Amino acid sequence: MKKIFKSTGAIMAIIGLMTGAQAGAQTTLVKAARYLDMDSGRYVSPATVLVENGRIASLSPSAEQVNNADETIDLGGRTLLPGFIDMHTHLAYDIGTDWVTEPVRWTEADFALRGASNAKKTLEAGFTTVRELGSPMNVSSSLDEAANRGLIVAPRIFAANSSLSVTGGHCDVTGFAPGILEGDVKSGLADGADEFLKATRYQIKHGAKVIKVCATAGVLSFEATLGAQQMTMEEMRAVVEEAERHGVRVAAHAHGTEGIIAASEAGIHSIEHASIITDEAARVLKANGTYIVPTLYLSESIDYDALPAPIRKKAEDVMPMMDESFRVAMRRGVKIAFGTDAGVYPHGDNAKEFAYRVNLGQSEIEALRSATTYAADLLGVSDRGLIAQGRYADIVAVDGDPLEDITTTETVSFVMKGGTVFVAP
């Protein structure tokens, strides 16, 4: 019997509990007032989306297809958007009062259970894909596998597993006595091109879909400098060349200008944070087609009281630089994708990054593209990022007009991933 769900009343509330129930339906018809075509930046009204086997089968279904749909979900006057993509998350982390000592107190199970909880929050916030840039003990690949098996509620995960770092660098856990939590190439620590090649191969062997390197010093580590370059050009090129042989892309944590330029010249695909961009750095980034993934909302949301004094000082120094660098990048036409560094601030608040960017001068449609079409391009995939035939049925709905009020993205009223409904009005 065909089921018809309306957007009001107790019946739709039931759908909110059916986190996996609709996966078994052959065809689902999703109706709404309109959907946003990300390519043109225009609305298409009304929205009638036919979903079959987890993908969008048609945006203009025939009368027969409409009548024969196994289920119909009527979202009334809402606006449909492609599922959002966050290109920089840390699902297994939360900055809190004890975060500095967690690496020597917690087990893989502790981090995995936290990651599963945060993954659910992230999906329910409308983010149907994330790029998970660094987790302890290969937890992010485990979360990806658990999600694929239906064991947890989670976005699609592009997992980096352990970040790659020079000894004593930003992605090496420092601050403990010698002999405590010492790493090696298996945990991502490397010195010299040969060791970085081995470290890259090891992460890919254990499920990494992206490689993250720490090209410069950072904020949340006990280094004295903020953005000094830490990896050599030869080390970065070794990672890129090996990763590309496996069809895997590379992201570089980089705050300082010298490291940003070096990472771009080495062929790295995206610069994370990109805190200190000069006109010269922007020129190099644009010439090489390198994306940046700023993480800007941090300046409003990070819990400064949870940071040890030397780390807090670096955080307070760098945040204003990040805002200005974002403006420089926009002026110079650098490619920009959406990322949040969620984990450094509460998971589930990812969409607040949109409004922060718009307040700095980015248009609403460009902010939305950064988390859809541009993010998909950076991932190197063509199966998501648009509401279009053949794409994954990764769809969110908002109650207003995000091109007029971008904050509507902060409260999604409907989330579908692969044809399965996880949030409903």
Order of alpha helices (4+ residues) and beta strands (2+ residues): beta-alpha-beta-beta-beta-beta-beta-alpha-beta-beta-beta-alpha-alpha-beta-alpha-beta-alpha-beta-alpha-beta-alpha-beta-alpha-beta-alpha-alpha-beta-alpha-alpha-alpha-beta-beta-beta
